[in-house]
Amino acid sequence: MDGLIILDGSGRPIIQSNFRNHPPSYPLSIVDAFNDALSKTLPENRATRSVDSGDLDPVLYISSTASGPAICCHVEKGGLRFLCPASQDIDPLFIFAFLERFLSVLQEYLQDISLAVLKEHFDVVYQVLEEMLDDGKPLTTESNTLRDIVLPPSFFNKVLSVAGVSGLSNATPAPFSSPIPWRKAGVRHNKNEIYFDITEDLDAIMARNGTLLSSTIWGRIDCNSRLSGIPDLNLSFINSKAFSDPSFHACVRLQKFAQTSSLSFVPPDGNFVLMEYQVSPSAVTRGSTAMSSGGLQNQLLNFVPLILKSKIEVGEKGGSFTFTVTPRSGSEQLKHRLGVENVVLSLGLDSGAIGAFCTASFNSGGQGFGGSRDKEREERAAGVWAWEPNKKTLRWTIPSLGSPSASSTWTLKGTWTSTEQVPRPCRSIMMHFQTPHMLFSGIKVDQLRMTSEMYKPFKGVKIASKAAVEWRW
Amino acid sequence: MAFNNLAENAERLSRRIQESFQERTRDFTKSGQASYLDANDLDKTVNLSKLLDSTSEREKLDGLKRIIAMISKNRNVSAYFAQVIKNVASPNLEIRKLVYIFLLRYANVEPDLALLSINTFQKDLADSNPLIRAMALRVLSGIPVASIASIVAAAIRKCAADSSPYVRKSAALAIPKCYNLDTTHLPLLMQTLSTLLKDRSPLSIGSVAIAFNAICPDRLELLHPHYRRLCKMVADADEWGQVQLLELLTRYARKMLSRPPDVSAPEELDEANPGQASHEDHELDPDLELLLTSASPLLQSRNPAVVMAVSRTIYSLAPVKERRKFVLPLMRLLHSSKEVERVTLENLRVVAQASPEMLRPHISRLYIRSSDITQVKQVKMRILAALITPDNAQDLLREFKDYVVDTDDKLVSDAVWAIGQCALKAPDVSSSCLSALTMLIRSSNDVAVAAAVLALKSLHQCRTSLTGSLNVVASLASHFDNISHPEARACILWMVGQYARSSGQGTTPMPANLQAIEPWVPDILRKAVKSFKSDPSAVKLQALTLAAKVFVLAPSHEQSCMLARYAFSLARYDLDYDVRDRARFLSSLLAGVNGGVSSGLGSDEQEVDMQEGVILRTPQVIHVLFEGKVAPSDEGRWRSGVLDLGTASLITGVAMQDDYLRQLPDWPDEGTDSSLRDTQDDTPAPFYSQPSLKLQGFGAESIGNFSRPGSTLTTPVVLTPGDSSPSSSVPKPGLAKPHYMDLDKFFASDEEVASEDEEEVTEEELEAEPQTKSTNVATTVAPHPVSVASGGHTSTEGHDAPQPTRESDDEYTDEESDEEDAFLRRG
């Protein structure tokens, strides 16, 4: 890595690290090459340099800079671009891993990453950058250690700086005195509490005939630790056999996990990702009978509480479509009366699409609403649709499924117009939905034990799951 | 000490607040740091000097922030150098840091003034706070003034023996900086480095690996006594250090250890006596096993770079049967972000092409989503194509058919091509592939049509025994009118010409003069000639070729010959010199056949010239025109060649500077003696840098121990042979760092090869088969006629520049649930 450059929304560099081994024109040529590549991917009619740049290769090859050919890895966050050029061969994943870490540290320092916030605290950003990247090598990247060296901006620090006193000199313990690299020494909290957020993501592709082509379930445990001293925790689970191919924060003792499937760790202070895992499909089957592989597929299918039938007809300069959504009676969510929320269906129309018009309707399946208030309810139940001209996407949102009966149907009917003679809409419809209070894997936290500290911490666990299902039509 | 500090500061704080609270409260309301970046420069420069010279720390800080803001905006602020540098010894850490940032950027502008600050840093190197020591060394080594290199080298040496691992880490990182400043200090730096190599702190060891890779990547023999300890420390190093350390150890293993038993050397494959092929030692080198067992747990790291580094280690070192284990962890990375996904897939592609069986079980996870970004779609397509077997061809064919309607044109053409691959690799499904391709010819999407024609062509060439092969050509030809894509049209014309010869089974009685060719061929020629004027050059070239072929096959068919002559006369006055050249060439080739195509056009000087050359007889002409058409190899469709995981060149397809440093050497014929690696301290010793005994066993610290019971304690010290003993570690300067390959030279040599290729193309290949898009673009655009002939042979391995396409929707939803915390379970 040669350094890091932060660009604002219009492609001007606002902050850049020191490119010590390169001529001053080097970062400039990188920025130019990047802006050039970016402008090529943007359609001309889009006036703003939009955030969405799906077509720009995350790893750009720049053949001529002041230091010879280079690669430029870049990510986007909060309307800003973070570029990392490298003129020597290096694993691009190394760069992306660093960028990711840099962004998460920045997020922690500034709460929000945006042009305004960065400008407000540019001196902090410079200091953090200087500590994290030394001559192109990652130096101190643990946020717990960093907070000892560079003070996060806070109201208290502002008071100090207005008074002309640096907060750093009275940071209590000497930096680097902690025996554990990821945890700072001498942490004290008035209220000792620790929270775990377990979320699972289902990623699936549905074939035209409604069978599952591909599906994976990913899980992740976020942790927010506000515990004093050096707490040694042990977190055990029910149904932990569902964890497959896990990855851990450096604090987790791997051997212990291999033996007991429980997480034994001394947490860093603050927010961190404790663990990420994949759910092995065989562990998901909750029925007691052994399932054949076809049965397994059906089992996974039961995590998708809706059935989508779509009819899309493409004509000249436009087309028409009908989406019909019905509940899947055997699905886990409906069987256990779990709320399914934020169902979003989106269809990318062709690049020449100008606009769409549709009507959404809901048929409760016999129960029927009456009166004007019920009409409102009905309209709300049917969801809202929106046309997003920037992304050329049609989006239909059903805020909540409520408790549908088997014959309930949601329908979206409509047409769209396009400038293209033969429009080519996206070949699939994306469906997103959330099920709070449920995990696909059936994993539950069994208990959290703490040794080595005397106090009783407050513990909290929150679970939720999301799904992104691609329906081909 | 800390308490004193605190008390003192508290006192100062209260005093200052008392003094001027009212006056300063307005700073809150203004809260104006953002204004530093936005404000007009003029009013800033006015008070800057005053601020910097002020006695108030607050004002100094204010001034420095303004200066940094100006650096940010690329203003030249070197005028303030002296004023800023004055503050380098400020007791306020924040001020100091800002001064450092300034100093590092402007030291080379004012080297003399920068030297003034060096005393301060030397004093700081003896400070009691490790943070101050480390920072002083970092800044000192960062000042790009060559005259202080010896001071820096001495400082590094001092810090290398520091008690704080953080300072030692800074020392290691400073080594490459000092080396870049002045290479003559290499001996001293090497000495320091070998001290640092003995370091037992996991915090600093990663940086030592960085320094090693930077200044003496080839002196791997220095690692002998440290190898085993480094292996065991990998798991405890910080994540960035793990990557560097694994890279170093992998290179070491490749150079110093013996080959795993089931990985055969390339030359062994040729050995005549297979009975003797089995190795004498079936054992995996224990030192190699140590590295693999210590690295494997890191597959569970949260850092994608570490996972990739371990994968690279396993992929290049492990016995074949154990390689599988990195596949799932790599696949896990596909979920993390689109950037990581894109890079990881490129690595998986290498795996897919080298050992497809490793990925086949997970193939459904590589199916392409319509929301993937363009590059991801392309790489996934390449992986899927590499994984086709008769077993999964049915499923894949169904997938590919779905992709054909994608909005991304590149994916469409790749998918169509892959359908063709299915037909080749799985004979069972070839008929459904064929019908799918034939269906596509009628598609409304030009790109799909063109790709289908090309796929049919290469299928046809690869498998001449394909049932009803001629029907394919005939049905393609019947669509000639409806197809507008130039590439597809050119391709059809070529096929019609190439397969124009009658299959011999005269089903219908034909006029005698047409017996040699299929009956529908002259009609296609007629259509081609008819649209000749409006066709692009690529089509014109193929129309000429078709005309020549028909002319030579059916010389007695009057109408065809007239059509051919007409085509040649049109081409003769074409605007494109490629077309004119082709016409001239073909007409002289045909001079001996039936009076030549140019007869009746009136003789001019050119024809007089031609009379003097050799005139070929008809069979010879036929040979020239029809033979030697090798089916295109699909290898060239997608560049390959770089087969090392985890490199940038893998992604860009272009070699980077210094990439030889990352290329792994081939296994040695025989590993070095394992006693070289025996040391006194093979017994695990407690880390003195980690005083907290209670906390041992973090991470994978103890993983190394259970892997090889007993082997760690037993061996006594063995004296090492003189040559490679660590005492001879001071190298001759200049030898240690290999010469960089001059990039210009590199490209120059590349061009030579390319131009040689072009010259080798003989006339026989002149009618280049339309092959891929890039080929034909090259043909039409190329400024000199030579490249006409080279189409399809040289340019396919060119750089696949990322093609901007229209697919712009990125359905990447990032739904952070911002609802209130609804905890199900409270402890």
Boltz contact constraints between the chains, C-beta under 6 A:
constraints:
  - contact:
      token1: [A, 15]
      token2: [B, 72]
      max_distance: 6.0
  - contact:
      token1: [A, 18]
      token2: [B, 104]
      max_distance: 6.0
  - contact:
      token1: [A, 18]
      token2: [B, 105]
      max_distance: 6.0
  - contact:
      token1: [A, 40]
      token2: [B, 804]
      max_distance: 6.0
  - contact:
      token1: [A, 41]
      token2: [B, 804]
      max_distance: 6.0
  - contact:
      token1: [A, 52]
      token2: [B, 810]
      max_distance: 6.0
  - contact:
      token1: [A, 54]
      token2: [B, 373]
      max_distance: 6.0
  - contact:
      token1: [A, 54]
      token2: [B, 808]
      max_distance: 6.0
  - contact:
      token1: [A, 54]
      token2: [B, 810]
      max_distance: 6.0
  - contact:
      token1: [A, 55]
      token2: [B, 374]
      max_distance: 6.0
  - contact:
      token1: [A, 55]
      token2: [B, 804]
      max_distance: 6.0
  - contact:
      token1: [A, 57]
      token2: [B, 375]
      max_distance: 6.0
  - contact:
      token1: [A, 57]
      token2: [B, 802]
      max_distance: 6.0
  - contact:
      token1: [A, 58]
      token2: [B, 339]
      max_distance: 6.0
  - contact:
      token1: [A, 58]
      token2: [B, 342]
      max_distance: 6.0
  - contact:
      token1: [A, 59]
      token2: [B, 651]
      max_distance: 6.0
  - contact:
      token1: [A, 61]
      token2: [B, 652]
      max_distance: 6.0
  - contact:
      token1: [A, 61]
      token2: [B, 654]
      max_distance: 6.0
  - contact:
      token1: [A, 68]
      token2: [B, 657]
      max_distance: 6.0
  - contact:
      token1: [A, 68]
      token2: [B, 743]
      max_distance: 6.0
  - contact:
      token1: [A, 71]
      token2: [B, 648]
      max_distance: 6.0
  - contact:
      token1: [A, 71]
      token2: [B, 652]
      max_distance: 6.0
  - contact:
      token1: [A, 75]
      token2: [B, 339]
      max_distance: 6.0
  - contact:
      token1: [A, 88]
      token2: [B, 657]
      max_distance: 6.0
  - contact:
      token1: [A, 88]
      token2: [B, 658]
      max_distance: 6.0
  - contact:
      token1: [A, 89]
      token2: [B, 647]
      max_distance: 6.0
  - contact:
      token1: [A, 89]
      token2: [B, 648]
      max_distance: 6.0
  - contact:
      token1: [A, 89]
      token2: [B, 649]
      max_distance: 6.0
  - contact:
      token1: [A, 89]
      token2: [B, 656]
      max_distance: 6.0
  - contact:
      token1: [A, 89]
      token2: [B, 659]
      max_distance: 6.0
  - contact:
      token1: [A, 89]
      token2: [B, 662]
      max_distance: 6.0
  - contact:
      token1: [A, 90]
      token2: [B, 648]
      max_distance: 6.0
  - contact:
      token1: [A, 91]
      token2: [B, 308]
      max_distance: 6.0
  - contact:
      token1: [A, 91]
      token2: [B, 646]
      max_distance: 6.0
  - contact:
      token1: [A, 92]
      token2: [B, 343]
      max_distance: 6.0
  - contact:
      token1: [A, 92]
      token2: [B, 648]
      max_distance: 6.0
  - contact:
      token1: [A, 92]
      token2: [B, 651]
      max_distance: 6.0
  - contact:
      token1: [A, 93]
      token2: [B, 304]
      max_distance: 6.0
  - contact:
      token1: [A, 93]
      token2: [B, 305]
      max_distance: 6.0
  - contact:
      token1: [A, 93]
      token2: [B, 308]
      max_distance: 6.0
  - contact:
      token1: [A, 93]
      token2: [B, 343]
      max_distance: 6.0
  - contact:
      token1: [A, 94]
      token2: [B, 305]
      max_distance: 6.0
  - contact:
      token1: [A, 96]
      token2: [B, 339]
      max_distance: 6.0
  - contact:
      token1: [A, 96]
      token2: [B, 340]
      max_distance: 6.0
  - contact:
      token1: [A, 97]
      token2: [B, 303]
      max_distance: 6.0
  - contact:
      token1: [A, 97]
      token2: [B, 304]
      max_distance: 6.0
  - contact:
      token1: [A, 97]
      token2: [B, 305]
      max_distance: 6.0
  - contact:
      token1: [A, 119]
      token2: [B, 34]
      max_distance: 6.0
  - contact:
      token1: [A, 119]
      token2: [B, 37]
      max_distance: 6.0
  - contact:
      token1: [A, 120]
      token2: [B, 33]
      max_distance: 6.0
  - contact:
      token1: [A, 120]
      token2: [B, 34]
      max_distance: 6.0
  - contact:
      token1: [A, 123]
      token2: [B, 65]
      max_distance: 6.0
  - contact:
      token1: [A, 126]
      token2: [B, 68]
      max_distance: 6.0
  - contact:
      token1: [A, 126]
      token2: [B, 101]
      max_distance: 6.0
  - contact:
      token1: [A, 127]
      token2: [B, 97]
      max_distance: 6.0
  - contact:
      token1: [A, 130]
      token2: [B, 101]
      max_distance: 6.0
  - contact:
      token1: [A, 134]
      token2: [B, 173]
      max_distance: 6.0
  - contact:
      token1: [A, 135]
      token2: [B, 177]
      max_distance: 6.0
  - contact:
      token1: [A, 137]
      token2: [B, 173]
      max_distance: 6.0
  - contact:
      token1: [A, 137]
      token2: [B, 210]
      max_distance: 6.0
  - contact:
      token1: [A, 138]
      token2: [B, 240]
      max_distance: 6.0
  - contact:
      token1: [A, 162]
      token2: [B, 24]
      max_distance: 6.0
  - contact:
      token1: [A, 162]
      token2: [B, 27]
      max_distance: 6.0
  - contact:
      token1: [A, 163]
      token2: [B, 13]
      max_distance: 6.0
  - contact:
      token1: [A, 163]
      token2: [B, 16]
      max_distance: 6.0
  - contact:
      token1: [A, 163]
      token2: [B, 17]
      max_distance: 6.0
  - contact:
      token1: [A, 164]
      token2: [B, 16]
      max_distance: 6.0
  - contact:
      token1: [A, 164]
      token2: [B, 56]
      max_distance: 6.0
  - contact:
      token1: [A, 164]
      token2: [B, 57]
      max_distance: 6.0
  - contact:
      token1: [A, 164]
      token2: [B, 58]
      max_distance: 6.0
  - contact:
      token1: [A, 165]
      token2: [B, 9]
      max_distance: 6.0
  - contact:
      token1: [A, 165]
      token2: [B, 12]
      max_distance: 6.0
  - contact:
      token1: [A, 165]
      token2: [B, 13]
      max_distance: 6.0
  - contact:
      token1: [A, 166]
      token2: [B, 92]
      max_distance: 6.0
  - contact:
      token1: [A, 166]
      token2: [B, 93]
      max_distance: 6.0
  - contact:
      token1: [A, 166]
      token2: [B, 94]
      max_distance: 6.0
  - contact:
      token1: [A, 168]
      token2: [B, 93]
      max_distance: 6.0
  - contact:
      token1: [A, 168]
      token2: [B, 94]
      max_distance: 6.0
  - contact:
      token1: [A, 169]
      token2: [B, 5]
      max_distance: 6.0
  - contact:
      token1: [A, 169]
      token2: [B, 93]
      max_distance: 6.0
  - contact:
      token1: [A, 170]
      token2: [B, 5]
      max_distance: 6.0
  - contact:
      token1: [A, 170]
      token2: [B, 6]
      max_distance: 6.0
  - contact:
      token1: [A, 170]
      token2: [B, 9]
      max_distance: 6.0
  - contact:
      token1: [A, 175]
      token2: [B, 131]
      max_distance: 6.0
  - contact:
      token1: [A, 176]
      token2: [B, 130]
      max_distance: 6.0
  - contact:
      token1: [A, 176]
      token2: [B, 166]
      max_distance: 6.0
  - contact:
      token1: [A, 179]
      token2: [B, 690]
      max_distance: 6.0
  - contact:
      token1: [A, 179]
      token2: [B, 691]
      max_distance: 6.0
  - contact:
      token1: [A, 179]
      token2: [B, 692]
      max_distance: 6.0
  - contact:
      token1: [A, 205]
      token2: [B, 367]
      max_distance: 6.0
  - contact:
      token1: [A, 214]
      token2: [B, 364]
      max_distance: 6.0
  - contact:
      token1: [A, 214]
      token2: [B, 367]
      max_distance: 6.0
  - contact:
      token1: [A, 218]
      token2: [B, 335]
      max_distance: 6.0
  - contact:
      token1: [A, 245]
      token2: [B, 328]
      max_distance: 6.0
  - contact:
      token1: [A, 245]
      token2: [B, 332]
      max_distance: 6.0
  - contact:
      token1: [A, 247]
      token2: [B, 300]
      max_distance: 6.0
  - contact:
      token1: [A, 247]
      token2: [B, 302]
      max_distance: 6.0
  - contact:
      token1: [A, 248]
      token2: [B, 300]
      max_distance: 6.0
  - contact:
      token1: [A, 249]
      token2: [B, 302]
      max_distance: 6.0
  - contact:
      token1: [A, 250]
      token2: [B, 699]
      max_distance: 6.0
  - contact:
      token1: [A, 253]
      token2: [B, 697]
      max_distance: 6.0
  - contact:
      token1: [A, 254]
      token2: [B, 297]
      max_distance: 6.0
  - contact:
      token1: [A, 254]
      token2: [B, 700]
      max_distance: 6.0
  - contact:
      token1: [A, 348]
      token2: [B, 809]
      max_distance: 6.0
  - contact:
      token1: [A, 351]
      token2: [B, 806]
      max_distance: 6.0
  - contact:
      token1: [A, 391]
      token2: [B, 809]
      max_distance: 6.0
  - contact:
      token1: [A, 393]
      token2: [B, 809]
      max_distance: 6.0
  - contact:
      token1: [A, 422]
      token2: [B, 444]
      max_distance: 6.0
  - contact:
      token1: [A, 424]
      token2: [B, 407]
      max_distance: 6.0
  - contact:
      token1: [A, 426]
      token2: [B, 370]
      max_distance: 6.0
  - contact:
      token1: [A, 426]
      token2: [B, 407]
      max_distance: 6.0
  - contact:
      token1: [A, 427]
      token2: [B, 370]
      max_distance: 6.0
  - contact:
      token1: [A, 427]
      token2: [B, 405]
      max_distance: 6.0
  - contact:
      token1: [A, 427]
      token2: [B, 406]
      max_distance: 6.0
  - contact:
      token1: [A, 428]
      token2: [B, 370]
      max_distance: 6.0
  - contact:
      token1: [A, 430]
      token2: [B, 811]
      max_distance: 6.0
  - contact:
      token1: [A, 432]
      token2: [B, 813]
      max_distance: 6.0
  - contact:
      token1: [A, 459]
      token2: [B, 827]
      max_distance: 6.0
  - contact:
      token1: [A, 460]
      token2: [B, 823]
      max_distance: 6.0
  - contact:
      token1: [A, 460]
      token2: [B, 826]
      max_distance: 6.0
  - contact:
      token1: [A, 461]
      token2: [B, 825]
      max_distance: 6.0
  - contact:
      token1: [A, 462]
      token2: [B, 821]
      max_distance: 6.0
  - contact:
      token1: [A, 462]
      token2: [B, 823]
      max_distance: 6.0
  - contact:
      token1: [A, 470]
      token2: [B, 369]
      max_distance: 6.0
  - contact:
      token1: [A, 472]
      token2: [B, 402]
      max_distance: 6.0
